Amino acid sequence: MMASKISETDESGLLLSTAEKLLRRGLDVKWSTHVIRR
């Protein structure tokens, strides 16, 4: 499902994956800092 969508529109798929990676990294940093503060 997702794979076919990404292959359909490579550009948007690439952008989406990049945004997701950045978002996940930001969340990871938030969680790590939160745990450290605790």
ABEGO torsion letter per residue (X at the ends): XAAAAAAABAAAAAAAAAAAAAAAAAAAAAAAAAAAAX
